[in-house]
Amino acid sequence: MTTHPHHLRLTTIDTQDSVRIEVHGDLDHDSVGLLLNEVTAQLSARPALTDLHLHCADLGTVDSMGLSALLMIGRHTAKAGVRLHLDDRPAKLDRLLRLTGTLDHLTAPPLVGTVRSSLTEESVVAARPTGPDGTT
């Protein structure tokens, strides 16, 4: 058996209304399930949660499955009415998010009109203005 030197390790720290998950190692095809399971468990177990912080300072490589997992986490948190924070992002993660056009999507403040719901219910989200002067 070969041990991957950059396997994913998570440290979860919670407070009354927020959770911080410290991500250590690579977020790739082999490890995304671990992060997705932890995020889903936290969102399901904590209906009063307002903020989910992914601490990314020790994040290694992020492949296409890792990016997909981050986008899925963004959808889950938005649906639950929880603000996602990607804290202490390394330059390589910012570069990946910029190249793929997902940086603003994952780091923008929540939209006005988001209704808190469970992961199994539909949520209502207001449309984001698209024009240069804030009009659609």
Sequence and secondary structure as in RCSB ss.txt:
>XXXX:A:sequence
MTTHPHHLRLTTIDTQDSVRIEVHGDLDHDSVGLLLNEVTAQLSARPALTDLHLHCADLGTVDSMGLSALLMIGR
HTAKAGVRLHLDDRPAKLDRLLRLTGTLDHLTAPPLVGTVRSSLTEESVVAARPTGPDGTT
>XXXX:A:secstr
    TT  EEEEEE SSEEEEEEEEEESTTTHHHHHHHHHHHHHH TT  EEEEEEEEEEEE HHHHHHHHHHHH
HHHHHT EEEEET  HHHHHHHHHTT HHHHHS   TT     TTS         STTS  
